[in-house]
Amino acid sequence: MVNIDDIKKNCRGRIAINEPLSKYTSLRVGGPADYFLEPANQEDVIRIVNYLQGQHFPMFVIGKGSNLLVSDDGIRGAVMNLEAGLASLLLEGDAVVAEAGVTIARFVDFTIQQSFKGAEMLAGIPGTLGGAIMMNAGAWGGEISDFLVDVDVLRDGSRMTVKKEAAGFSYRRSAFQRDVILRARFRYPAGDKGEVLNARRDMLLKRNKSQPLNFPNSGSMFKNPTGNFAGRLIEQAGLKGTKRGNAQISEKHGNFIINLGDAKAADVVDLLRLARTTVSQKFGILLEPEVKLVGFPESVTKEFTA
């Protein structure tokens, strides 16, 4: 049986009880976690994860909480955030080595300052490296796995290094769903710093122009179906601007749901269901969620994976 004293023995970082997860998700919705943990370093992560798994205690890892929809009831068990303790970012030879808690913004800036090109397309993605690798995040035709060499993970109680070729990367997917990502190595080609800075600026301007970044959101809610765009299908279905409570399908981008203020996760689920059903009925295309639903009853999660 897990108790706070045993958790303290195995986690030297910050520990909170019944912590509201709305503080840690980019959509700003979500109920409490029984335990909220911020391990101090990789060794701390390994120790507390192995303890919790040995006790068969539920555990979930979050980064910036983007592409994540947490139930209004929260998450039972322990939620672990790596941003504070796994924040190392450095150059080893010609490889960029970054821990899982490094933010994408910091990662992109570091690669540019080292006169590398290839990471700038990630600019504006509001997450951490670990989460980005887990879902193989990307934009503008590129993915974070493009220049990845290998990833250090905690798998089945042991630390191991997984080569890119064995990581199972595909569109918004990887083989790390049951692992805890600790750090990763990348090897980028040399680039002209000025040109790459300009490219990053242009991509950020395009993102700011097309996306509702002035409201809390989780980024793209659905994956783009082959040969089409989820946002365009939702717009053609006439759903832009539709509200449920204080959640709204953005009038600026159909594949974004925004929080107008104190929105509930249940409202967001209603909009996801409406968009998915309407697009399916009108166009015969069943949209696959890009956002991950956590803490919901199995009936809800199954509904969106069917």
N, C-alpha and C positions, 0 to 999 in steps of 0.2 A: 504494500500500500504506500503510495507516494504521500509525503508530507513536506511542509515547508522547511523543516530542519534538514532533511535529507537533500532537498534541492539546494539549500545554501551550502552544503558540504561539497556539492558537485558543480556549482556555478559561482564563480567569484565576481561576476558582473552584477548589473542591476537586476532586481527581482521585484515584480509588482503582482498583486493579487486583484482579481476582478478588474483588470485594466480595460477601459473602453477602447475597442479597436478602431472606432471612427477617427481617433487621433492619428492612426497609422495607415489609413487607406486614402488613396488620392481622391476617391469619390466622397470621402468623409461620411460614410455610413458604416454600421456594424456594431453589434453588441459586444459584451466583455469577453475576455479570455480568462479562464480560471487562474492560470499563471502566465505572466508575460516576462520573458527572460532576454537579457542582453549580455551574452557571454563576453568575457574579457579578451579572448584570443582563440586561435584554432584549437589549442589543447583543451581549453575550457569547453568549446563546442563538442569535441570528441567525448570528453568526460560526461557532460550532462546528457548528451544524446544516448550514449551507451547505457547510462543509468536509467533513463526514461524508457528506453526500448526493453531493457532487462526487466522492468516492472510492467511491461505491456501497457504503458500509459500513452494516450494519444498525444501526438506532437505535430506541429505545423510550423514551417519556416516562412517568414515574410521578409521582403526587402522594403521598398518604398510603398508597397501596397497598391501599386498600379496594376491594371489588368486583374483586379481581384475584387470580388463582391462577397462581403461577409454578411451572414444572416443577422437580422435584428436580435436574435437570441445569442449571438456570439459564437465562440468556439470552445467546446469542452476539451479540457486537457491543457497542454502547454503550447504557447505560441512563442517562437524564438525569432528575434530580430538580430541580424549580424552587422548592421551598419556601423555601430559604435566600435565593436571589437575587431572586426575583420576589414580594416581600412588601409592596409599597406598597398602601395603602388610604386613600382620602381622599375628600372631598366637593368636587366642582367645580360650583359653582352649585347646582342642585337634583339633580345626578346623583351617584350613588355610583360611584367608579371604583376598581376593584380588579385587581391583577395575579394571574396564574394560580396563584401559590404561596400565596396567602392561604388560611388554613384556613376551613372553613365556620363553625366555632364563632366565630372572630374576626369574620368577615363579618356573621353574624347579630347579634352583640353591638353592632357598630358601627352597623348600621342602626337598632337599637332606641335606642341612645344619641343618635342624630340625630332621634329621634321619628318614625321611619318605621314603617309596618306592611307586612306581606306576606312578609318573609323568615323570620319566626319559625317557620314550619312546617318549615324546614330544620334546626332545632336538633337536635343529636344525630347528624347524618350525619357520619361520621368521615373526611372527605376534604378536598381542596383545591378551590378554585374552578374551576381548569382541568379537573380530572377531572369535577366536577359538571356543568359545561357540556357537556363531551364526551358524557356519557351522559344529559343532561337529567334530572339527579337530582331526586327529589321525595318528598313524604310528605304524608299527611293531605289528599290531594286537590289539592295544589299542586305546581308544578314550578319549578325555578330560572329557567326561561325566561319565566315569567309576566310579570316586570317588567323583562326585559332589553331594552336599546336596541340595542347593537351589540357586536361582539367584534373585537379586533385579533388577527390570526393571522399566522403565517409559512406561506405557501403557495407551493410551487414556487419557493423561493428568494427570494420577495419578501414584504415586510410589506404587509398590506392590512386594511381594515376591512370586516367583513361585517355588514350589517343583520340584525336578528332575522328579518325576513320571508324572507331568503335563506339562513337557517341550517338549514333542513330539520328543525326540531324535531318530534318525535313522542314516543310513549311510550318512554322510555329510549334515545332515539336523537337524533343530530344529524348534520349534514353535515361535521363537523370531523374525521372519523376519520383523514384523511391530513395534517392540519394540526398545527402546534404553536400552541396557544393562549397568547397573551401577556398580554392583559388584557381587561377587559370593563366596559361602562357599564350602570348600572341606574337606573331612575327609579321610586321607590316613592311611594305616597300617604302623606300625613301621618296619624299615628295618635297615640293617647294612650299615652304611654310606660308608664304603670302598667298599662294594660289589655294592652298587647303583652307586657310582662314576665310578667304572669300567664298569658297564653296560652302563652308559651314554657315556663314552668314546668310547666304542665299537660301539654304535649306531651312533655316530657322524662320526666315521671313515668309517663305511659302507655308510653313507649318502654322505660323501665327495668323496668316491670312485665311487659311482654310479650316482651322480648328477652333472650337470654343474654349480657348485656354483661360478666359476670364472667369470661368465657373469650375468648381470641382468636378472631375470626371475620371473615368478609368481608361481613357484612350479608346481604341477601337473595340466595340462590343462583340462584333462578329468577324470571323475570318472571311477574306475575300474568296468567293467561289471561283473555280477555274474559269478564266476568260471573262470575268465580270468583277464588279465592285459592290460590296455589301451596302455602302452608303448610297450609291446610286439606285440600287433596287429598293431600298427603304424610302428614298425620296420619290421614286416613281410610283410607289404604293400609296403616296399621299400622307405619309405619317410624320413628316418633319413638323416639329412644334407640338406634337401630342403630349399631354401631361397626364400623370397619375400622381396625385398628391403634389409634392414639391420636386418630383423627378420629371424630366422632360427630354424627349428626343430632340436633340439640338436643331434649331432652325438653320444653323450654319453648316452642319455636317450630319447627315442622316445616320451615320454609324457611331455617333457619340450620344450618350445619355448624360445629362448634366444635373447637378444638385442645385436647385434654386434656393435652398435653405432648409435644413432639417428634413431632408428627404429620408424615406425609409427604404431599406433593402427590399421590402415587399413591393413597394411601388416600382422599383427598378425591375424586379422580376416580372411584374405585370407588363411593363413596356417591352421587355425582351420577348415575352410570350406573344404579345400582340404583333411585334415586328416579324417574328419568325413565322407565325401562322399566316399573316396577311401576305407576306412575300411568297410563301409556299402556295397559297391559294391562287394568287395572281400570276405567278411566273413559273410555278412548278419547281422552284429551287428551295431546298431546305438549308437555311443558314446554320452554320456551326459556330457556337460561341467561341470567341477568343478570350473573353473574360472568364476567370475561374470562379465557380460558385463554391463557397466554403461555409460549413456550419448549417446547411439546409437539410431538411429531411431527405431521405434517399429518394422519395417519390419525385421531389423537385429536381434533384441532380440527374436522375434517370430521364426525366422529361426532356432535358436539354442535351442529352447524349444519344437519344434514340434516333 
